[in-house]
């Protein structure tokens, strides 16, 4: 009988780096808007999203007034991109 040898925590973490990334759900609405928006709009949106003093609700309300149905939760999730509970857009 061949027993599996435990590889330890370091080995398992190293193995994660070579594993292919799995997509996490549908495309982010903010990411899609950034991709298709005019250059000036995309620059302004990227800038305001990085401003922690501007609430996700204020951003979502402004986008909604201009025909983009995006919720505050979507904005907050996009702000956390790259984290385990963020969207899949690149930071």
Phi and psi restraints in degrees (value plus and minus 20) as a CYANA .aco file:
   2 UNK   PHI    -118.4   -78.4
   2 UNK   PSI     104.8   144.8
   3 UNK   PHI    -115.7   -75.7
   3 UNK   PSI     123.0   163.0
   4 UNK   PHI     -94.6   -54.6
   4 UNK   PSI     114.2   154.2
   5 UNK   PHI    -109.8   -69.8
   5 UNK   PSI     110.0   150.0
   6 UNK   PHI     -84.9   -44.9
   6 UNK   PSI     114.7   154.7
   7 UNK   PHI    -113.0   -73.0
   7 UNK   PSI     -27.9    12.1
   8 UNK   PHI      60.2   100.2
   8 UNK   PSI     149.7   189.7
   9 UNK   PHI     -83.7   -43.7
   9 UNK   PSI     -65.8   -25.8
  10 UNK   PHI     -80.3   -40.3
  10 UNK   PSI     -61.8   -21.8
  11 UNK   PHI     -84.2   -44.2
  11 UNK   PSI     -62.4   -22.4
  12 UNK   PHI     -86.0   -46.0
  12 UNK   PSI     -60.6   -20.6
  13 UNK   PHI     -85.7   -45.7
  13 UNK   PSI     -59.2   -19.2
  14 UNK   PHI     -83.0   -43.0
  14 UNK   PSI     -57.0   -17.0
  15 UNK   PHI     -85.4   -45.4
  15 UNK   PSI     -50.4   -10.4
  16 UNK   PHI     -85.0   -45.0
  16 UNK   PSI     -50.3   -10.3
  17 UNK   PHI     -89.3   -49.3
  17 UNK   PSI     -44.6    -4.6
  18 UNK   PHI    -116.9   -76.9
  18 UNK   PSI     -26.5    13.5
  19 UNK   PHI     -96.7   -56.7
  19 UNK   PSI     120.2   160.2
  20 UNK   PHI     -86.4   -46.4
  20 UNK   PSI     123.3   163.3
  21 UNK   PHI     -90.4   -50.4
  21 UNK   PSI     119.9   159.9
  22 UNK   PHI    -121.1   -81.1
  22 UNK   PSI     114.0   154.0
  23 UNK   PHI     -81.8   -41.8
  23 UNK   PSI     123.5   163.5
  24 UNK   PHI    -133.0   -93.0
  24 UNK   PSI      57.0    97.0
  25 UNK   PHI      65.5   105.5
  25 UNK   PSI    -192.8  -152.8
  26 UNK   PHI     -90.9   -50.9
  26 UNK   PSI     145.9   185.9
  27 UNK   PHI     -81.7   -41.7
  27 UNK   PSI     122.7   162.7
  28 UNK   PHI     -89.4   -49.4
  28 UNK   PSI     115.1   155.1
  29 UNK   PHI     -84.2   -44.2
  29 UNK   PSI     -55.2   -15.2
  30 UNK   PHI     -87.2   -47.2
  30 UNK   PSI     -64.6   -24.6
  31 UNK   PHI     -79.1   -39.1
  31 UNK   PSI     -61.9   -21.9
  32 UNK   PHI     -85.2   -45.2
  32 UNK   PSI     -62.8   -22.8
  33 UNK   PHI     -82.6   -42.6
  33 UNK   PSI     -62.9   -22.9
  34 UNK   PHI     -82.2   -42.2
  34 UNK   PSI     -56.3   -16.3
  35 UNK   PHI     -90.4   -50.4
  35 UNK   PSI     -56.3   -16.3
  36 UNK   PHI    -122.6   -82.6
  36 UNK   PSI     -29.1    10.9
  37 UNK   PHI     -94.9   -54.9
  37 UNK   PSI     139.4   179.4
  38 UNK   PHI     -78.4   -38.4
  38 UNK   PSI     135.6   175.6
  39 UNK   PHI     -74.9   -34.9
  39 UNK   PSI     -67.3   -27.3
  40 UNK   PHI     -83.3   -43.3
  40 UNK   PSI     -60.2   -20.2
  41 UNK   PHI     -85.5   -45.5
  41 UNK   PSI     -64.4   -24.4
  42 UNK   PHI     -81.5   -41.5
  42 UNK   PSI     -62.9   -22.9
  43 UNK   PHI     -83.4   -43.4
  43 UNK   PSI     -65.6   -25.6
  44 UNK   PHI     -83.1   -43.1
  44 UNK   PSI     -61.3   -21.3
  45 UNK   PHI     -86.6   -46.6
  45 UNK   PSI     -64.6   -24.6
  46 UNK   PHI     -78.5   -38.5
  46 UNK   PSI     -61.3   -21.3
  47 UNK   PHI     -85.0   -45.0
  47 UNK   PSI     -68.4   -28.4
  48 UNK   PHI     -89.2   -49.2
  48 UNK   PSI     -52.1   -12.1
  49 UNK   PHI     -85.1   -45.1
  49 UNK   PSI     -51.9   -11.9
  50 UNK   PHI     -99.7   -59.7
  50 UNK   PSI     -32.2     7.8
  51 UNK   PHI    -104.0   -64.0
  51 UNK   PSI      85.5   125.5
  52 UNK   PHI     -88.3   -48.3
  52 UNK   PSI     -37.9     2.1
  53 UNK   PHI     -97.6   -57.6
  53 UNK   PSI     -30.8     9.2
  54 UNK   PHI    -119.8   -79.8
  54 UNK   PSI     104.8   144.8
  55 UNK   PHI     -92.6   -52.6
  55 UNK   PSI     133.0   173.0
  56 UNK   PHI     -81.7   -41.7
  56 UNK   PSI     -53.8   -13.8
  57 UNK   PHI     -84.8   -44.8
  57 UNK   PSI     -64.4   -24.4
  58 UNK   PHI     -82.9   -42.9
  58 UNK   PSI     -61.5   -21.5
  59 UNK   PHI     -84.3   -44.3
  59 UNK   PSI     -66.8   -26.8
  60 UNK   PHI     -82.9   -42.9
  60 UNK   PSI     -61.3   -21.3
  61 UNK   PHI     -83.4   -43.4
  61 UNK   PSI     -61.3   -21.3
  62 UNK   PHI     -84.7   -44.7
  62 UNK   PSI     -65.9   -25.9
  63 UNK   PHI     -82.1   -42.1
  63 UNK   PSI     -60.7   -20.7
  64 UNK   PHI     -84.5   -44.5
  64 UNK   PSI     -59.0   -19.0
  65 UNK   PHI     -82.0   -42.0
  65 UNK   PSI     -41.8    -1.8
  66 UNK   PHI    -126.0   -86.0
  66 UNK   PSI       2.7    42.7
  67 UNK   PHI      69.2   109.2
  67 UNK   PSI     -13.0    27.0
  68 UNK   PHI    -125.2   -85.2
  68 UNK   PSI      84.4   124.4
  69 UNK   PHI     -97.6   -57.6
  69 UNK   PSI      65.8   105.8
  70 UNK   PHI    -145.8  -105.8
  70 UNK   PSI     113.3   153.3
  71 UNK   PHI    -111.3   -71.3
  71 UNK   PSI     144.6   184.6
  72 UNK   PHI     -82.4   -42.4
  72 UNK   PSI     -54.9   -14.9
  73 UNK   PHI     -83.7   -43.7
  73 UNK   PSI     -57.2   -17.2
  74 UNK   PHI     -86.1   -46.1
  74 UNK   PSI     -62.4   -22.4
  75 UNK   PHI     -83.3   -43.3
  75 UNK   PSI     -65.1   -25.1
  76 UNK   PHI     -82.4   -42.4
  76 UNK   PSI     -61.4   -21.4
  77 UNK   PHI     -84.7   -44.7
  77 UNK   PSI     -60.0   -20.0
  78 UNK   PHI     -85.3   -45.3
  78 UNK   PSI     -56.6   -16.6
  79 UNK   PHI     -82.6   -42.6
  79 UNK   PSI     -46.8    -6.8
  80 UNK   PHI    -113.1   -73.1
  80 UNK   PSI      -6.4    33.6
  81 UNK   PHI     -73.5   -33.5
  81 UNK   PSI     123.5   163.5
  82 UNK   PHI      70.0   110.0
  82 UNK   PSI     -35.5     4.5
  83 UNK   PHI    -116.2   -76.2
  83 UNK   PSI     146.7   186.7
  84 UNK   PHI     -83.8   -43.8
  84 UNK   PSI     -47.0    -7.0
  85 UNK   PHI    -129.2   -89.2
  85 UNK   PSI       0.5    40.5
  86 UNK   PHI    -122.4   -82.4
  86 UNK   PSI    -198.9  -158.9
  87 UNK   PHI     -99.2   -59.2
  87 UNK   PSI     155.8   195.8
  88 UNK   PHI    -110.9   -70.9
  88 UNK   PSI     -16.8    23.2
  89 UNK   PHI     -83.9   -43.9
  89 UNK   PSI     129.4   169.4
  90 UNK   PHI     -92.8   -52.8
  90 UNK   PSI     127.1   167.1
